[in-house]
Amino acid sequence: QVHLEESGGGLVQAGGSLRLFCAASGGFFGSYSIGWFRRAPGKEREFVAAISYTMEMTTYSDSVKGRFTISRDDAKDMVYLQMNSLKPEDTAVYSCAAALRRWDDGMGIVTTYEHWGQGTQVTVSS
């Protein structure tokens, strides 16, 4: 069973950048597609981005497309979320999640993923 741990969150001004890290342990990381989700105060959890276990495919929500980039390094059991041109509305707790050998139209759905990290706080000031 894979264990996920996020890091890299913090406080940044609008227009700035942050890089989030999702470190995996305890499973064969290369078999998992990884998604990033976020939850802002008082809102539902929202899909951000996902990368396939084959590393060939990615998908993004419309709200972050062109600003965020997801990537992975299976040699390091790590997934990254590079966030540029941050906006105050990007403020949320960001969590990564793992789905075993899945890549389909369901990658934006919470229930697709079997394993979740605890999350890291991102705060963007105006």
Phi and psi restraints in degrees (value plus and minus 20) as a CYANA .aco file:
   2 VAL   PHI    -102.7   -62.7
   2 VAL   PSI     121.2   161.2
   3 HIS   PHI    -132.0   -92.0
   3 HIS   PSI     114.6   154.6
   4 LEU   PHI    -137.9   -97.9
   4 LEU   PSI     121.4   161.4
   5 GLU   PHI    -159.3  -119.3
   5 GLU   PSI     104.6   144.6
   6 GLU   PHI    -115.3   -75.3
   6 GLU   PSI     133.5   173.5
   7 SER   PHI    -176.2  -136.2
   7 SER   PSI     152.1   192.1
   8 GLY   PHI      83.3   123.3
   8 GLY   PSI     -26.1    13.9
   9 GLY   PHI     -90.0   -50.0
   9 GLY   PSI     150.8   190.8
  10 GLY   PHI     147.0   187.0
  10 GLY   PSI    -185.8  -145.8
  11 LEU   PHI    -124.9   -84.9
  11 LEU   PSI     110.6   150.6
  12 VAL   PHI    -163.3  -123.3
  12 VAL   PSI     131.3   171.3
  13 GLN   PHI     -99.4   -59.4
  13 GLN   PSI     135.1   175.1
  14 ALA   PHI     -75.5   -35.5
  14 ALA   PSI     117.4   157.4
  15 GLY   PHI      72.2   112.2
  15 GLY   PSI     -31.2     8.8
  16 GLY   PHI    -104.4   -64.4
  16 GLY   PSI    -193.9  -153.9
  17 SER   PHI    -151.8  -111.8
  17 SER   PSI     132.0   172.0
  18 LEU   PHI    -162.9  -122.9
  18 LEU   PSI     133.7   173.7
  19 ARG   PHI    -142.5  -102.5
  19 ARG   PSI     101.4   141.4
  20 LEU   PHI    -116.1   -76.1
  20 LEU   PSI     129.4   169.4
  21 PHE   PHI    -142.5  -102.5
  21 PHE   PSI     119.9   159.9
  22 CYS   PHI    -145.4  -105.4
  22 CYS   PSI      86.1   126.1
  23 ALA   PHI    -117.4   -77.4
  23 ALA   PSI     114.3   154.3
  24 ALA   PHI    -133.3   -93.3
  24 ALA   PSI     129.5   169.5
  25 SER   PHI    -171.5  -131.5
  25 SER   PSI     138.1   178.1
  26 GLY   PHI      65.8   105.8
  26 GLY   PSI     -14.7    25.3
  27 GLY   PHI    -174.0  -134.0
  27 GLY   PSI     154.9   194.9
  28 PHE   PHI    -103.5   -63.5
  28 PHE   PSI      74.8   114.8
  29 PHE   PHI     -78.0   -38.0
  29 PHE   PSI     -54.8   -14.8
  30 GLY   PHI     -85.9   -45.9
  30 GLY   PSI     -30.4     9.6
  31 SER   PHI    -112.4   -72.4
  31 SER   PSI     -22.2    17.8
  32 TYR   PHI    -130.3   -90.3
  32 TYR   PSI     110.7   150.7
  33 SER   PHI     -97.4   -57.4
  33 SER   PSI     123.9   163.9
  34 ILE   PHI    -140.5  -100.5
  34 ILE   PSI     113.6   153.6
  35 GLY   PHI    -139.6   -99.6
  35 GLY   PSI     132.4   172.4
  36 TRP   PHI    -131.3   -91.3
  36 TRP   PSI     114.0   154.0
  37 PHE   PHI    -147.2  -107.2
  37 PHE   PSI     142.8   182.8
  38 ARG   PHI    -161.3  -121.3
  38 ARG   PSI     133.5   173.5
  39 ARG   PHI    -155.4  -115.4
  39 ARG   PSI      96.6   136.6
  40 ALA   PHI    -109.0   -69.0
  40 ALA   PSI     136.4   176.4
  41 PRO   PHI     -74.7   -34.7
  41 PRO   PSI     108.2   148.2
  42 GLY   PHI      57.0    97.0
  42 GLY   PSI     -12.7    27.3
  43 LYS   PHI    -141.8  -101.8
  43 LYS   PSI     144.5   184.5
  44 GLU   PHI     -93.8   -53.8
  44 GLU   PSI     137.4   177.4
  45 ARG   PHI     -84.5   -44.5
  45 ARG   PSI     116.6   156.6
  46 GLU   PHI    -143.2  -103.2
  46 GLU   PSI     116.0   156.0
  47 PHE   PHI     -89.5   -49.5
  47 PHE   PSI     120.1   160.1
  48 VAL   PHI    -134.1   -94.1
  48 VAL   PSI     -77.3   -37.3
  49 ALA   PHI    -182.4  -142.4
  49 ALA   PSI     140.3   180.3
  50 ALA   PHI    -168.5  -128.5
  50 ALA   PSI     133.5   173.5
  51 ILE   PHI    -152.7  -112.7
  51 ILE   PSI     118.2   158.2
  52 SER   PHI     -95.6   -55.6
  52 SER   PSI     138.9   178.9
  53 TYR   PHI     -88.5   -48.5
  53 TYR   PSI     -36.2     3.8
  54 THR   PHI    -105.8   -65.8
  54 THR   PSI     -26.2    13.8
  55 MET   PHI      47.9    87.9
  55 MET   PSI     -16.1    23.9
  56 GLU   PHI    -111.6   -71.6
  56 GLU   PSI     -39.1     0.9
  57 MET   PHI    -149.4  -109.4
  57 MET   PSI     124.3   164.3
  58 THR   PHI    -155.4  -115.4
  58 THR   PSI     139.7   179.7
  59 THR   PHI    -167.6  -127.6
  59 THR   PSI     128.4   168.4
  60 TYR   PHI    -154.3  -114.3
  60 TYR   PSI     133.4   173.4
  61 SER   PHI     -94.2   -54.2
  61 SER   PSI     135.7   175.7
  62 ASP   PHI     -81.6   -41.6
  62 ASP   PSI     -50.2   -10.2
  63 SER   PHI     -90.3   -50.3
  63 SER   PSI     -39.6     0.4
  64 VAL   PHI    -138.8   -98.8
  64 VAL   PSI     -27.6    12.4
  65 LYS   PHI     -78.5   -38.5
  65 LYS   PSI     111.6   151.6
  66 GLY   PHI      69.7   109.7
  66 GLY   PSI     -33.9     6.1
  67 ARG   PHI    -133.4   -93.4
  67 ARG   PSI     -54.8   -14.8
  68 PHE   PHI    -128.0   -88.0
  68 PHE   PSI     128.4   168.4
  69 THR   PHI    -154.3  -114.3
  69 THR   PSI     107.4   147.4
  70 ILE   PHI    -121.9   -81.9
  70 ILE   PSI     120.4   160.4
  71 SER   PHI    -170.8  -130.8
  71 SER   PSI     149.3   189.3
  72 ARG   PHI    -166.0  -126.0
  72 ARG   PSI     133.8   173.8
  73 ASP   PHI    -151.1  -111.1
  73 ASP   PSI      77.9   117.9
  74 ASP   PHI     -88.3   -48.3
  74 ASP   PSI     -43.9    -3.9
  75 ALA   PHI     -86.0   -46.0
  75 ALA   PSI     -45.8    -5.8
  76 LYS   PHI    -127.8   -87.8
  76 LYS   PSI     -17.0    23.0
  77 ASP   PHI      32.2    72.2
  77 ASP   PSI      29.7    69.7
  78 MET   PHI    -155.8  -115.8
  78 MET   PSI     122.1   162.1
  79 VAL   PHI    -143.1  -103.1
  79 VAL   PSI     121.7   161.7
  80 TYR   PHI    -138.7   -98.7
  80 TYR   PSI     129.3   169.3
  81 LEU   PHI    -148.9  -108.9
  81 LEU   PSI      84.3   124.3
  82 GLN   PHI    -106.2   -66.2
  82 GLN   PSI     102.3   142.3
  83 MET   PHI    -137.6   -97.6
  83 MET   PSI      95.2   135.2
  84 ASN   PHI    -135.1   -95.1
  84 ASN   PSI     144.1   184.1
  85 SER   PHI      29.7    69.7
  85 SER   PSI      28.5    68.5
  86 LEU   PHI     -86.0   -46.0
  86 LEU   PSI     126.5   166.5
  87 LYS   PHI    -141.7  -101.7
  87 LYS   PSI     136.2   176.2
  88 PRO   PHI     -75.1   -35.1
  88 PRO   PSI     -51.9   -11.9
  89 GLU   PHI     -93.0   -53.0
  89 GLU   PSI     -25.6    14.4
  90 ASP   PHI    -102.4   -62.4
  90 ASP   PSI     -26.9    13.1
  91 THR   PHI     -80.8   -40.8
  91 THR   PSI     104.9   144.9
  92 ALA   PHI    -198.5  -158.5
  92 ALA   PSI     151.1   191.1
  93 VAL   PHI    -110.0   -70.0
  93 VAL   PSI     104.7   144.7
  94 TYR   PHI    -122.7   -82.7
  94 TYR   PSI     109.7   149.7
  95 SER   PHI    -145.9  -105.9
  95 SER   PSI     124.5   164.5
  96 CYS   PHI    -123.1   -83.1
  96 CYS   PSI     136.5   176.5
  97 ALA   PHI    -166.3  -126.3
  97 ALA   PSI     133.0   173.0
  98 ALA   PHI    -141.5  -101.5
  98 ALA   PSI     117.4   157.4
  99 ALA   PHI    -147.1  -107.1
  99 ALA   PSI     102.2   142.2
 100 LEU   PHI     -93.0   -53.0
 100 LEU   PSI      98.3   138.3
 101 ARG   PHI      26.7    66.7
 101 ARG   PSI      22.7    62.7
 102 ARG   PHI    -133.9   -93.9
 102 ARG   PSI     116.1   156.1
 103 TRP   PHI    -177.7  -137.7
 103 TRP   PSI      82.4   122.4
 104 ASP   PHI    -178.4  -138.4
 104 ASP   PSI    -189.7  -149.7
 105 ASP   PHI     -88.0   -48.0
 105 ASP   PSI     -26.7    13.3
 106 GLY   PHI    -112.0   -72.0
 106 GLY   PSI     -11.9    28.1
 107 MET   PHI     -89.0   -49.0
 107 MET   PSI     -34.7     5.3
 108 GLY   PHI    -112.8   -72.8
 108 GLY   PSI     -12.3    27.7
 109 ILE   PHI    -128.5   -88.5
 109 ILE   PSI     114.5   154.5
 110 VAL   PHI     -78.1   -38.1
 110 VAL   PSI     -61.8   -21.8
 111 THR   PHI     -93.2   -53.2
 111 THR   PSI     -27.0    13.0
 112 THR   PHI     -88.2   -48.2
 112 THR   PSI     -46.1    -6.1
 113 TYR   PHI    -119.0   -79.0
 113 TYR   PSI     116.4   156.4
 114 GLU   PHI    -112.3   -72.3
 114 GLU   PSI     -47.2    -7.2
 115 HIS   PHI    -149.9  -109.9
 115 HIS   PSI     121.3   161.3
 116 TRP   PHI    -154.3  -114.3
 116 TRP   PSI     127.2   167.2
 117 GLY   PHI    -107.4   -67.4
 117 GLY   PSI     157.5   197.5
 118 GLN   PHI    -102.0   -62.0
 118 GLN   PSI     -44.7    -4.7
 119 GLY   PHI      83.9   123.9
 119 GLY   PSI     139.2   179.2
 120 THR   PHI    -156.4  -116.4
 120 THR   PSI     118.3   158.3
 121 GLN   PHI    -102.8   -62.8
 121 GLN   PSI     110.9   150.9
 122 VAL   PHI    -138.8   -98.8
 122 VAL   PSI     105.0   145.0
 123 THR   PHI    -145.0  -105.0
 123 THR   PSI     104.2   144.2
 124 VAL   PHI    -133.7   -93.7
 124 VAL   PSI      98.2   138.2
 125 SER   PHI    -112.5   -72.5
 125 SER   PSI     128.7   168.7
